[in-house]
Amino acid sequence: MNQAQAPALDVDKRRQSAYVATQAADARLNLEIETDGMTLNIGPQHPATHGTLRLVARLDGEQVVEAEPIMGYMHRGYEKLTEVRTYPQVTTLINRIDWLGSFANEVPFILAAEKLMEVEAPPRAVWIRTVLFELSRIANISLFLGDMAVQLGALTPVFMAFRDREFVLNQIEAVTGGRFHPNFNRIGGLKDDLPKGWIENTKAVMGRMRDFCDEFDELVLGNEIFQARCRGIGIIPADVGLAYGLSGANIRASGVDWDLRRDGSEALAYDQADWKVWTHPDGDSFARYWVRLQETREATKIVDQLLDGLPAGSIMAKVPRIIKVPAGEAYSATENPLGEMGYYIVSKGDLVPFRVKIRSASFSNMSISPWLLKGVFVPDIVTILASLYFILGDIDR
Amino acid sequence: MSQLSSTETAPLVSGETPQAGISADDAEGEEAQQPQTDELREGWAAQMAEALGDGYCEHHIVCSSDLWVRVTRQAWVDAAIFARDRLGCDFFDWLSAIDWLPSPYGRDMDAQTDNPPQRPVESVEQGYGGGHTRFQMLLRLHSTATHTGINIKADLPDSDMSIDTLIGVFAGANWHEREAWEMFGIVFNNHPDLRHIYLPGEFEGNPMRKDFPLLARRVKPWPGIVDVELMPGEDGS
């Protein structure tokens, strides 16, 4: 059978690269130094770690022999809580998973529920949803662009990032009423329509964000120190990344051309815009930064195009006032700022979900860190963790 | 969206190349009008059934949306390897479990007492792909080439809640299995590092089990239910 034979080569190749991958982490260790081991506790309240991630690193000289992230300081048990909340109530909770891109958290859950209910949001709602999704991506990633520089000792970019991000947050607030926790999605559509004059303002902000990206292109990416600290540091081969469940810009920086916005089957309006999925072949910290910068610029273009073609019509489909979701199971995943975020909903036809599995991007993205940090030098821990870009709420859920 | 459920094994689609699979996937929109056929997913299920033999139980397809395959506990690792190597599901999405026991506390968001379980365990009803046990493993893999996902389930008998680890297949399974271990109490054989990931080390019980009460509701009633506050001057009589 063709099918059985064609991928057979891949299997050998995969085994080979899997072997190389396991060896590579060990090979990075230079055992010649062999000093007395030392255990370095980074966090949970350390400025170089975001939120309350604690990292226990066993060192040999300047090299990390073993690094282990310790999570759970912020575990809020959302999977359990969703089992006692009605569907409309759940969005309030899941808003707080990735708190920098909170609008984007709601969307996959709502899409999964809509899938089970066989409800389709009207086109205008889908378009606005996509626009706000991209706005939260810009708000989220622009902060990363500044924050990564802070980890390298450059303070200016983060202030610029906070400054320009504010304009995006203002636009989100103008529509949803919330800067951080919009809670704006409804099953079957959105809560409200766009306010008057919003489209023009948003386009102006998008222009500003493009300038912001150009500025960072020179200021950070073009910086010699930045390149010296990031190029060739924390390299993730594509195979290893996929096996660890790495998604989003992290895996695209390893050369995997895969973006759920383009490749996913979810009901969002990305196919209506002309945009590009950026990848980088290097897989190092520099590549992850580079890809995210391109993505921010690309997101501004998506927003501009979608606002140009915004269809008229209602923003809410006809749904019952009391929402009961028919029995069944559905999984919806979208390309969130941090990577793939998905919700697996098991419904028993009740007012509340029977079980919700939350697939958050940072949890999988961070699971590679024990492998990735093996054998690196202490200062590189900071740049590698920063370039993986995680939000604690997204790890702990 | 209509659903196609099939309990028996679908005929093997021979000669279907991965390229054909992609084009079938792309043509989803045009096929939507026609009655439910999903060649790619049918083909995957058939291939899996052939490869796993007795280890294969059932599958369920929601047309042009998703595929569920249930395998036995013994075939769990084989199914993952087959999906990775033959179906091209190279992306380890996530791994978790489902407790199918109807919650003895129901939706009692303001339940203040420890009710004994009211519904017998016999009323357990599994979802897509069927099943016979209270606990089921759930694994999701995704193909970055054909952009198709697969959900693999496996039954776990109450008498022996253990299953082989997937770390050898997908290194990323490590943390997900640790989470499933502490949340559901499922033991993963040969897992090198099975200890708490979220909960403190001395935590007792498995919070995601349905018979584990939501302790926050024991301490403080759900404000959404008792949010009618008396106005000043009202005695509530």
Interface residues (C-beta under 8 A of the other chain):
Chain A: M1 N2 Q3 A4 A6 P7 D10 V11 R14 M71 G72 H75 G77 E79 K80 L81 E83 V84 Q89 K115 E118 D239 V240 L242 A243 Y244 G245 L246 S247 V256 W258 D263 G264 S265 A327 G328 E329 A330 Y331 A333 E340 G342 Y344 V346 K348 D350 L351 V352 R355 K357 R359 F363 S364 S367 I368 W371 D396
Chain B: M1 Q3 S14 G15 E16 T17 P18 E28 Q47 V62 S64 S65 D66 W68 R84 D85 R86 G88 D90 F91 F92 D93 W94 S96 I98 D99 P102 S103 R107 M109 E125 G127 Y128 L138 R140 T144 H147 G149 N151 F170 A171 G172 N174 W175 H176 M183 H196 I197 Y198 L199 P200 P207 M208 L214 R217 W222 G224
